[in-house]
Amino acid sequence: MARFLPILAPLPLALLLWLAPAQAQEEILSFVSDVTVETDGDLLVTETIRVRAAGIDIKRGFYRVFPVTFRPGDRTRRNSFDLASATRAGRPENYRLEWGGTFVRVWLGRQDVFLERGEHTYVLTYRTDRQLRFFDDHDEVYWNATGTEWAFPIRAATAIIRLPPGAQATDAKAFTGGFGSTAQEAAISFSPDSNVVTFMMTTRLGVREGM
């Protein structure tokens, strides 16, 4: 049986009246990363991202940045990234991929289509590999659930890791905050058979923070 370790100054009243209809803040209302670890070691990931658009930065859509390199020891290696689908409100969404040296950026939306202000739900499904680490006494799923390249705060974030049949999680940790942070502001729960581990943020994330 395989064992896994998932890891302001006061303003005059007249001016306040002019400012009353303040613009709504753009933010990610919820981010859910649902990850299935397949028997060949690949990860099949479904991300459900609910955003509030106010026509500021989220006008036609937004982009998601995925790292595609990692360093086991002193070597840099690459992960694969294969986007299977992208939807908004349950319908196919236009997208394009921009590959960089260490990342791939997924642009969502169309140049000629402006989003209505309000809430929008996007679902991305993709496959990636080489996200597992192997040790003498256990194997490890090391997953960057939300990424830290967001220009918006994230109000709520959840990650679900589903292990292959017969595998059990023996321990789990979640690191939260900016890049390199060791804060652990997330609640972790295990399914009865320890085959599924759920991580839930216990606080909101700021700009360029993640889990």
C-alpha positions as CSV (number, residue, x, y, z in Angstrom):
1,M,0.0,0.0,0.0
2,A,1.5,3.3,-1.0
3,R,1.7,6.1,1.6
4,F,1.4,9.7,0.8
5,L,2.2,13.0,2.6
6,P,0.0,15.7,0.8
7,I,1.3,18.9,1.3
8,L,-7.5,57.2,5.4
9,A,-8.3,61.3,6.6
10,P,-11.8,62.5,7.3
11,L,-13.5,64.0,4.3
12,P,-16.1,66.8,4.1
13,L,-19.7,65.5,4.1
14,A,-20.3,66.8,0.6
15,L,-17.4,64.9,-0.7
16,L,-18.5,61.8,1.1
17,L,-21.9,62.0,-0.6
18,W,-20.2,62.2,-4.0
19,L,-18.2,59.0,-3.1
20,A,-21.2,57.0,-1.8
21,P,-21.6,54.7,-4.9
22,A,-18.1,53.3,-4.5
23,Q,-17.0,50.8,-7.0
24,A,-17.2,47.2,-6.0
25,Q,-13.8,45.5,-5.4
26,E,-12.7,42.9,-7.8
27,E,-11.7,39.7,-6.1
28,I,-11.8,35.9,-6.3
29,L,-14.8,34.9,-4.2
30,S,-13.8,31.3,-4.1
31,F,-11.1,29.0,-5.5
32,V,-11.5,25.3,-5.5
33,S,-8.7,23.0,-6.7
34,D,-9.9,19.4,-7.0
35,V,-7.0,17.1,-7.8
36,T,-7.1,13.4,-8.7
37,V,-3.7,11.6,-8.4
38,E,-3.8,9.0,-11.1
39,T,-2.2,5.6,-11.0
40,D,0.5,6.6,-13.5
41,G,1.5,9.6,-11.3
42,D,-0.2,12.3,-13.4
43,L,-2.6,14.8,-11.8
44,L,-6.0,15.5,-13.3
45,V,-7.0,18.9,-11.9
46,T,-10.4,20.8,-12.0
47,E,-10.3,24.3,-10.8
48,T,-13.5,26.2,-10.1
49,I,-12.9,29.9,-9.8
50,R,-15.7,32.3,-8.9
51,V,-14.8,36.0,-9.5
52,R,-16.4,39.4,-9.0
53,A,-15.8,41.6,-12.1
54,A,-16.2,45.4,-11.8
55,G,-14.8,46.4,-15.2
56,I,-11.4,47.5,-13.7
57,D,-8.9,44.7,-14.4
58,I,-11.5,42.0,-15.0
59,K,-13.0,43.5,-18.2
60,R,-12.9,40.8,-20.8
61,G,-11.7,38.0,-18.6
62,F,-8.5,37.3,-16.7
63,Y,-5.4,35.0,-16.7
64,R,-4.1,32.1,-14.7
65,V,-0.4,31.5,-14.3
66,F,0.9,27.9,-13.8
67,P,4.6,27.2,-13.0
68,V,6.0,24.5,-15.3
69,T,9.4,24.0,-13.7
70,F,10.6,22.6,-10.4
71,R,14.0,22.0,-8.7
72,P,14.7,18.6,-7.2
73,G,18.0,19.3,-5.6
74,D,20.3,21.3,-7.8
75,R,18.6,20.6,-11.2
76,T,15.7,22.3,-12.9
77,R,13.1,20.0,-14.4
78,R,9.9,20.7,-16.3
79,N,6.3,19.7,-15.8
80,S,3.8,19.1,-18.5
81,F,0.6,21.1,-18.8
82,D,-2.3,20.1,-21.0
83,L,-5.4,22.1,-20.8
84,A,-8.4,20.0,-21.6
85,S,-11.3,22.5,-21.2
86,A,-12.2,26.0,-20.0
87,T,-15.8,27.1,-19.3
88,R,-17.6,30.2,-18.0
89,A,-21.2,29.7,-16.6
90,G,-21.1,26.1,-17.9
91,R,-20.3,27.1,-21.5
92,P,-17.0,26.8,-23.4
93,E,-14.8,29.9,-22.9
94,N,-12.3,31.3,-25.3
95,Y,-8.7,30.9,-24.2
96,R,-5.1,31.1,-25.4
97,L,-1.9,29.8,-24.0
98,E,1.3,31.9,-23.5
99,W,4.4,29.9,-22.8
100,G,7.3,31.5,-20.8
101,G,10.5,30.0,-19.6
102,T,9.2,28.8,-16.2
103,F,5.4,29.2,-16.6
104,V,2.4,29.0,-18.9
105,R,-0.2,31.7,-18.8
106,V,-3.8,30.9,-19.7
107,W,-5.7,33.9,-21.0
108,L,-9.5,33.6,-20.6
109,G,-12.0,35.7,-22.5
110,R,-12.3,37.5,-25.9
111,Q,-10.9,40.9,-26.9
112,D,-14.2,41.9,-28.4
113,V,-16.5,40.7,-25.5
114,F,-16.8,42.7,-22.3
115,L,-18.0,40.9,-19.2
116,E,-21.1,42.1,-17.4
117,R,-20.2,43.4,-13.9
118,G,-20.9,40.9,-11.2
119,E,-20.0,37.3,-10.4
120,H,-18.7,34.8,-13.0
121,T,-17.7,31.2,-12.5
122,Y,-14.9,29.7,-14.5
123,V,-13.9,26.0,-14.6
124,L,-10.5,24.8,-15.9
125,T,-9.6,21.2,-16.4
126,Y,-6.1,20.2,-17.1
127,R,-3.5,17.5,-16.7
128,T,0.1,17.8,-15.4
129,D,2.9,15.4,-14.4
130,R,6.0,15.1,-12.2
131,Q,4.2,16.6,-9.2
132,L,5.0,13.7,-6.9
133,R,8.2,13.2,-4.8
134,F,9.5,9.8,-3.8
135,F,11.3,9.0,-0.6
136,D,12.4,5.8,1.1
137,D,9.5,5.6,3.6
138,H,6.7,7.5,1.8
139,D,5.7,9.2,-1.4
140,E,4.6,12.9,-1.5
141,V,2.1,15.0,-3.4
142,Y,3.5,18.6,-3.5
143,W,0.9,20.8,-5.0
144,N,0.7,24.6,-5.5
145,A,-3.0,24.8,-5.3
146,T,-3.8,28.5,-6.1
147,G,-0.5,30.0,-7.3
148,T,0.7,33.3,-6.0
149,E,0.5,35.4,-9.1
150,W,-3.0,36.8,-8.6
151,A,-3.6,40.6,-8.7
152,F,-6.8,40.1,-6.6
153,P,-7.4,38.9,-3.1
154,I,-8.9,35.4,-2.6
155,R,-11.8,35.3,-0.2
156,A,-11.9,31.5,0.2
157,A,-9.7,28.7,-1.1
158,T,-10.1,24.9,-0.9
159,A,-7.9,22.1,-2.2
160,I,-9.1,18.5,-2.4
161,I,-6.4,15.8,-3.1
162,R,-7.8,12.4,-4.2
163,L,-5.2,9.6,-4.0
164,P,-5.1,6.5,-6.2
165,P,-7.1,3.4,-5.1
166,G,-5.3,1.6,-2.1
167,A,-3.2,4.7,-1.1
168,Q,-3.6,6.3,2.2
169,A,-2.5,9.8,3.4
170,T,-0.4,9.5,6.6
171,D,0.2,13.2,7.1
172,A,-0.6,16.6,5.5
173,K,0.5,20.2,5.6
174,A,-0.6,23.4,4.0
175,F,1.5,26.5,3.6
176,T,-0.3,29.9,3.1
177,G,0.6,33.4,2.3
178,G,3.2,35.0,-0.1
179,F,5.9,33.1,-1.9
180,G,8.1,31.3,0.6
181,S,5.7,31.8,3.6
182,T,5.6,29.1,6.2
183,A,2.3,30.2,7.7
184,Q,-0.2,27.4,8.0
185,E,-3.6,29.1,8.1
186,A,-5.7,26.2,6.7
187,A,-7.8,23.5,8.2
188,I,-7.1,19.9,7.1
189,S,-9.4,16.9,7.1
190,F,-9.1,13.3,6.0
191,S,-11.8,11.0,4.6
192,P,-12.6,7.9,6.7
193,D,-10.3,5.8,4.6
194,S,-7.6,8.5,4.5
195,N,-7.8,8.4,0.7
196,V,-9.0,12.0,0.3
197,V,-7.5,15.0,2.0
198,T,-9.3,18.4,2.1
199,F,-7.5,21.7,2.8
200,M,-9.6,24.8,3.6
201,M,-8.2,28.3,4.1
202,T,-9.1,29.8,7.5
203,T,-8.5,33.3,6.4
204,R,-8.6,35.3,3.2
205,L,-5.6,35.6,1.0
206,G,-4.2,39.0,-0.1
207,V,-2.8,40.0,-3.5
208,R,0.0,37.6,-4.6
209,E,-0.7,35.2,-1.8
210,G,-1.7,31.6,-2.2
211,M,-2.0,28.1,-0.6
